[in-house]
Amino acid sequence: MGKIISCVLRNKQFKDINPVDFGAQQCAPCYKFGPYIRQYYLMHYVLSGKGVYIRGDKTYNLSKGEFFLIYPDEVTTYMADKNEPWEYIWVGITGELAKRFNELESPVGRLPETVFRELRSMLNDDFSGWDNMKEEYIVTAVHRIMAQLFARPSNNRHYTSRVKAFINTSYMKDISVQEIADELSVDRRYLSRLFKEKSGVGIKDYLISVRLENAARFLSSGYSVNEACELCGYSDRSNFSRMFRKKYGVWPSEYLQKN
């Protein structure tokens, strides 16, 4: 099971955000919790290590800096990694504002750790220093967490357009899908799925298409094959030539001669 530090909270019946559960756990390898159902919103934040979160028929692999959210009345299970068991902190809440969690596109994501580290520092063997106000402190922290979550636009089209904009201005660099996801502060798996649903192609395929379209433009403008290769983000000319031929039906050198 590992070490658990939990805090008994008084139900102060706050209307907007009402803390009902709070604690942290350094899990033992393969420690598993669930299947289980809760009657409130419960967020876990991974401080270190790795683990999996199972929600319905979906499994999410999570690591340091990521969170997973459990909604009321749903069956969930989570388990620590065998080699790098996670340590997480959790906060459970009810209230009208807590319902905003329903607006999130995904139950997992990435957040800065500052607020969670502050909450973790409050969890020790002696609560006497803040015992009378611990619920208020937690409410303040949850407000900050929600501000981070909802300050970023969550509209599907917004993410899709931002991915395209990033690629269109950075295709000449050595960029990856993970770097794009980090730039947008969103889970890579979720972003990849969302982009394909909205665009009909994967992020990597879109990146290749943009690179090759610009390569054709460079060749038409009189740039050499080597120059076009470098300008559109390819470090391997043979790979560039194969990809170009696959898209346009001719080798870059032939395209250059025809244009």
DATA-V911003 format. One record per run of one state. SS is the DSSP state (A for helix, B for strand, O for the rest). FROM is the first residue (numbers start at 1). TO is the last residue. If there is no record, write none. Layout:
BEGIN
[[SS	FROM	TO] [SS	FROM	TO]]
END
This chain:
BEGIN
[[O	1	2] [B	3	6] [O	7	17] [B	18	26] [O	27	31] [B	32	37] [O	38	40] [B	41	48] [O	49	49] [B	50	55] [O	56	57] [B	58	63] [O	64	65] [B	66	70] [O	71	74] [B	75	80] [O	81	84] [B	85	85] [O	86	86] [B	87	94] [O	95	96] [A	97	103] [O	104	107] [B	108	110] [O	111	113] [A	114	122] [O	123	130] [A	131	151] [O	152	155] [A	156	170] [O	171	176] [A	177	184] [O	185	187] [A	188	199] [O	200	202] [A	203	220] [O	221	224] [A	225	231] [O	232	236] [A	237	248] [O	249	251] [A	252	258] [O	259	259]]
END
